Amino acid sequence: GATRAQIDRLATLSGRDATTDDSIRSVLSTALLLRGRAESAHELLADADDTSTKLGRVLTLLHGWSLLGRGDVAEAHDWAVTHIEQSRVELDLENLRGHTYLAAVSGITLGRFRAAEIHLGRFLALGEPGLGQEGSQMGALALAAMLAARSGRISTATSLAAQASATGVTIGPWPGMVAALPDITFQLLAGDAEGAEREIRAQMSALETRGYLLAAGMLRVLTWGLGVQAPPAASADDDALHVEGALVAPILDVRAAVAREDHAELARLGAWFEGQKRLEHAATSYELGRDIAMQHGDDAAAAQLSD
């Protein structure tokens, strides 16, 4: 896991040479990212784009995760795709894996589901990763199952979900690495919002216990819009999620606007999501606002939101 005490300790360390400093920076950045402090991590990684060394490639991947964590999702996706191509040229399998997974997670957040499926398929085609990367394998299978279920390929989704569970890994440090994610998806698609909510809260609690706050917050982002219009209900867990940046907070803002039946705010949030290229989230915000406007008899607002 990642604890505040570890972050405080790492922040006091300094190296006697540049390589040691970069080693400390990579571990500190990882801990910050896992605890949802992407803005702080990004400050440490703003100049990280040197892939000439193994350590440089680690920092480059962490830079991509910092972009996603702070809410620059389209930029994170483009960053990952660029480094996927570079890794192919350099035949760097480890770097290829890392950026392919990042591209898939950011692609799902942007609503680019087909592209994300392609990335996950390529990740899984590389075979099982090395020791210590079991969470990545489980996460790729879980996300692939979620996307297959969403597109109605239930038998494929069921098979992928079984493979995710068979890894024996229940939660991993990075977003999407939750073996129960396919089960949550099936529940949402079947209209069992209460069952899905219970499972989401249980997973968030387990993730928070390990200090994986970014993954906990991202679970809300990844599951929102899967067959149910209403975003997940209010939870004390969410109040404790202090995830820096604009990745998770707008999802909670939508939920608050729905509770207030504020269709104007939902229109504003939909436009914001659209400007960020998060098209699935934009569409769902507009639909929620349209439904509320119709309930209030505001036909003009409902028509505008439908458009």
Beta strands, then each sheet from edge to edge (+ up, - down):
end
